[in-house]
Amino acid sequence: MNLSMRLRPLLPEGEAGDFRLQADYFDGQIDLKAFCAQHPRHPILATNPLVLEPRKGSFVFLARFGGVVFWNAPEALIRQVHEELKSLQGLGQLEERARDFLMVRVGAAGDTVGFSEVHLRELTLDKLRIVSLALAQSVALDHFEAAVSQAMARFQPVVAALSRSGRLALPHREVLRLAGFAMEVRAAVLDNLTLFDDPPETWESEALAHLDSDLYDQFDLEERLGAIREKLAYLQDAGATFLGLLDTRKNHRLEWIVILLILFEILLFIGKDLAPLLRSWLRWAGG
């Protein structure tokens, strides 16, 4: 898409308006080409990220990492797109706990970002994509934060017990299950965090770069990404520690088995040597 089309206002010149944004997150990655192929009736304004205008004045932004942002979409349209996304092969469930909202007011004197509102001088396709991407990244981080916190919560009681007793008070299978869960969460989060790059629009316009930076700061994306990465590093270290302790416990068990086998063989050997003496003593005692 050429630059002039991206900078063309989506509203008639001079028209102001308020847009209510709803952001949702689907666990997994959205196959944007497959979605367009399955639902060709939706007019496409941009691709990768995908921007649709299913009805006049209502826009839908879809990011590959699972974020979906609705602009002034009625509830019926939101439910329809949700169902269309759920039909995509390989896409996970809708995470309603990660839902967020934002108000965008068009017709301001300049582009500014507030606590729960964004003011734009005019709404262009580039600005729609930048605002949508930041909000979509925020709800995706909500989901990742919840997943990492769940893994941390499962690790904490085990770590506390290890600190108190110096022993890994869990069965073999449960240790493996816990370590596997942490590895699965870490892989899923890292796979999606690599998609959180700066939008290419910011490379071409200083004004768009400032808008993106303000949104990034408003949603605390950098700090939240840093916190998630630190927790993932902790989970990796804790999982490695648990597996190491499990391996040590297994080795100790094998050592005891070897010791018992040797002891058993010694007893058998002694028993063979004592058997003739025992039989002679029994004959003497009986005689």
N, C-alpha and C positions, 0 to 999 in steps of 0.2 A: 504494500500500500504506500502511495507516495506521500510526501510530507504535507502537501496542501490539503489532502483529504483528512489527514490526522489532525490538522490544526483547525479544520472547519468546525464552527460551533454546532453542537447537536441540537440546540434550541434556536428558534428564529432570532435574528439579530436584535439585540436590545431587550429580549424577553428574560425576565427573572423567574425563578421558581425554586421550590424546595424539593429535595429528593430524600426519601427515607430509605436507608440502606439496611439490608439484612444479610449477614454473612453466616454461612454454614460450612461445615467440614465433613467430608466423606473419608473414611479410613481407607487409605490406599491411593493409587494414582489414576487420574481420569485419562482415558484414551480419547483425546479430543477429536481425532479423525474418525474413530468409530462412532462417537456421539453424533457428529455431523452427518455421517452416512446413514445412521439409523433414524435421524430426525431432520430430514432435509427441508422441512417446511419453515424452520426458523431462519429469518433473514440474518446473514452474517455480516457484522461490521468490521471484525478483525479476527485474526487467527493467532494462536500461540502467544499469549493467552487468548482464549476465545471470547469474543464479545458478540452477543446476540441482541436483537430487538424483536422479541416475539410479538409484541404489540406496540403501537405508537406511544412513545414516551416512557416505555418500560424496558430496561436493559438487564441482561444477565451476563455476568463475567464468570468464566470458568478457568481455573488454573490447573495445570497438570498435577500438582501435588495434592489435589483434593479440595481446594478452597472454591467456594461458590458464593458470589455476591449478587444480590438482587437490588435493582434500583427502581423504586416506585412500582413494585410488582404486587398485584393483588394476591390474596391468599390462594385463590384457585390456580393462578399461574405458578406460584411457588410450589404447591403440591404437585402440579403436573411435571415440572422440571425435576423435582425430587424423584418421582416415580420413573421418569425417563433415565435418570442417572442410576437408579437402583437396578435397572434392567441391563446395565453394562456388565459384561463378563469381567470378573476379577476385581471389581470395585467393592470395597467393604461397606459397612453400614453407616448410616447418617449419625453423626455424633451431636445430638441436640444439646448436650451440656456445654459444647464449645461455641454455641451461637452468640453473635454479638450484633449490635445495631449502631448506626451512625447517621447523623443528619448532615446533608450537604446543601448549602444555600448558595444559589447561583444569582449573580447580579451585584456582587459586592464591589467595593472600590479596588480591591486587590485580593490576592490569594493568601489566606491565612488559615492556620490550623489551631483549633481550640480543644478544650477538654473532651467535648462530646459533639462538636460541630466543626465542619470544614466550610470555609467561605471561599468561593471562587468568583473571579471576575466574569468568566464565561466557561461553559462546559464544552470541552473538546474531547475527542476520542482519546488523545494522549493523557489528558487529566483524568478521565474516567478510569483508564487502565491503571494509572499510578495510585489513585485513591483506592481502587478496588484491590490492587495487589497488596497494599499495606494492610488493609482490613482482613483480607484472606490469610495473609501470613500470620496475623495476630490470632485468629481463631485456630489456625493449624498449630500454633505454639501452645494454645490452651489445651489442645488434645495431647500434644507431646508431653507437656508438663504433667498432665494427669497420669499418663502412662508411666513416666519416669517415677513419679511420686508413688504410684502403686508398687513398682518394683522396689523402691527404697523401703516402703512400709513392710514388705515381705522379708527384706534383709535385716531390718533393725532388730527384731526379737532374737534372731540367730546370732547377730553380732554381740548383743547384750549378754546372751547366755555364754558365749565364747569368752567374753571379758570376765564374767564372774567365775566360771568353772575351769576355764582353760581347755575345755573340751567342746567338740562339735556334736551337740546333743540332737542329732537328726539321723534318721535312717539313710542308708546309701541312696535309695531311689529318690527320697525327698530332696537330698542335696543336689542330685543331678537335675531334678525337675526345677528347683529354684535357680540354679545356674543357667539352665536352658532358657527359662523365662527371661532372665536378665539379658542374655545374649540376643534373644529375639527382639526385645524392646530396643536395645541398643542399635541393632542392625536396621530396624524399621525407621528409627528417628534419624540416624545418620544418612540413610538413603534419601530421606525427604529434605533434610537440612541443606543438602548440596544444591537444591533447587532454589534456595533463597538468595539469588543474586540480584544485583541492582537492575532495574528495568532498563532496556536499551534506550528508551526515550530520553533518559537523563543524560545520555552521552551527547545529545544533539542540542540541548537547550539548558542554559544556566537557570532559567526560571523554573523549569520542570525539575531540575536537580535540587533546587532549594525546596520545592514543594515536597519532593520525595524525602529529603532529609528531615524536614519538619514532621512529616508523618511518622518516619522511622523513630524519631525521638518521642513523639507523643505516645506511641504504642510500646515504648521501651523495648523495641525488638532486639537491639544489640545486647542489652543487659540480660534479657530473658534467654537469648541464644547462648550467651556465655554461661549462665547458670545451668542450663540443660547440659552443656558440654562437660562442665565440672562434675555434675551428678553421674553422667555416663562414664566418666573416667573412674569415679568411685565404684560404680557397679562392676566395671571391668576388673578393677583390682580386687574387690570383694569376691567376685566369682572365681577369679584365679586362686585366691587364698583358700576358698572353700574346697575347690577341686584338689589343691595341693594337700590340704589336711585329709581329704578323703583318700587320696593316694597313700599318704603316710599311714592312716588307719588300716588300710588294706594291707600294706606291707607288714605292719605289726601283727596283724591277724595271721598272715602267712608264716611269719617267723614262729609264732606260737604253735601253729599246726605242725611245722617241721620239728620243733622241740618235742611235742607230744608223740610224734611218730618215732623219733629216735628213742624216747623213753620207753615206748611200747616195744620196740625191737630189743632193747636191753633187757626188759622184763622177760620177753620170750626166750632170749638167749640164756638168762639165768635160770629160768624155769626148766629148760632142757637139761642143764647141768645138774640141777637139784633133784630131778625126777628119780634117777636110780637110787640116790641116797635115801630119798623119802620112802621108796618101795622097800629097801633093805630094813629101814627102821621099823616100818609097819610089820614086816615079817617077824623081826626080833621081838617086838612088843607083843605080837599075837602068840608067839611060841612060848 
